[in-house]
Amino acid sequence: MHEATVAFHTLGCKLNFSESNQLGRKFEQLGYRAVPFDRKADVYVINTCSVTENADRECRTVVQRAMRRNPDAFIAVTGCYAQLKPGDVAALEGVDLVAGASAKFSLPDLIGEAAKKHAAEVFGCDIGTVGTFEPATSSTRTRTFLKVQDGCDYTCAFCTIPLARGRSRSDTIENAVNRARQATAGGAREIVLTGVNLGDFRDPNGEGRFIDLARTLDTQTEIPRIRISSIEPNLLDDELIEFVAGSKRFMPHFHIPLQSGSDRILKSMRRRYLTGLYRSRIEKIKNLLPHAGIGADVITGFPGETEDDFGQTVDFIESLGLSYLHAFTYSERENTEAVEMAGSVSPAVRKMRTRTLRELSAQLATAFSQRHENKPAFVLFENNRKGNLVYGYTENYIKTRMPFDPALVNSIEKVVLEKPGPDGMTGRLADASLIPGSLLDEQHAGR
């Protein structure tokens, strides 16, 4: 008897990967066996993103790849692009089912017997009616991405995410803690808290905010490491920074979207902060956690961004001493305020500015790594061997590599960081008798 197989391809954010993993478990409960996407499968599921125009194009390309692998396969598309443009997705050759936001987690049942269709069936919805939080967890042997929040109530001028995912909604603290415990029991050594607007977490039963979730995870779980994936600067208040600084479970690593270093552009983007508030958050972190890793998102080429605005952004970033950047090129998205704005920046200029910021990011990462040369740190080694090397990350998110040893996989080891390189810092196991602690231990000892 033929064993039904399913393959996933996920585009976009960590949240999408968590949700794809959750869907995978639902398929397995129905008797499907998961196979890699580059293998022949009975069902292909494509979980899409729609943050940029490139994500839309990539969806079309992935559908074509699935068709080449098995022209008779059932192809289902879900995610943000499927919610925003279900008609466009349904028109793609080979697509059999399009599942919007409300239908995403019913996908295994909607597919039924996975019979190929003459025309795609669309399960769309009015995004305003989506109000239920669906938990999702993406696990590797080492790290678990725990979705605790979804949707967004913000109205940033460039963003389609509220249109694709709906209003902000959250898991309960009790359920999130239970899922964290399950991940720990399954062998995970680190949990990454994820959401669309993570800092806007609010327990639906009135049990607290994000800081309350963080405190409960800190005191009521045994997971060695917890990271905050990304948090808006206006939601990263002193209380939360001070909490992280006092916790040995929460890692000294923050990813804080900036988007622009020009107050004029921030206002035009309808962001909820200006550069003064952003700087104050960075200064607070550096004061309490001088070794913390701090990353930022930046958008180049937003309508009306002049050379002076971009120069302000570069100067502002350089003045902060960040650890790395994620630079994105602005692209017009339908049904956003920005698409109607005057002052369009040419695509060539946008790409040039993005290139400049990516070069700056490489410089920032090198400088941050050099500060840690010949210093001790604890590294969680992952199950991602490349050749004769094994990789892991320090508490403050410095990528570290060492000669492969199976005993290192999924272990937290004290390491002396050596030289930075294009693929992370080299390291060697520390002699515990000579090196009493790590950078994180030093920070706690100093308080």
Protein Blocks (a to p, Z undefined) as FASTA:
>chain_A
ZZdddddddehjfklmmmmmmmmmmmmmnopacddfkbccfbdcddddfkbmklmmmmmm
mmmmmmmmommbccddedjklmmmmmlmmmpghiabdcdfklmmmmmmmnmnopacfbdc
dddddfklpcbdcddddddfkbccddfbecjfbfcfkbcklmmnopaddddfklmmmmmm
mmmmnopabdcdddfblmlgccfklnacfklmmmmmmmmccbfbdcdfbdcfklmcfklm
mmmmmpckbccdddddfkpacfklmmmnopabdfklmmmmmmmmmmmmmmbccdddddeh
iahiafklmmmmmmmmmmnopabdcdddddddehiaklmpghiacfklmmmmmmmmmmmm
mmmmmmmmmmmgoiacdddddfddehjaccdddfkopacdddddfklgopacddddfbdc
feopadddddfklmmbdfklmmmmmZZ
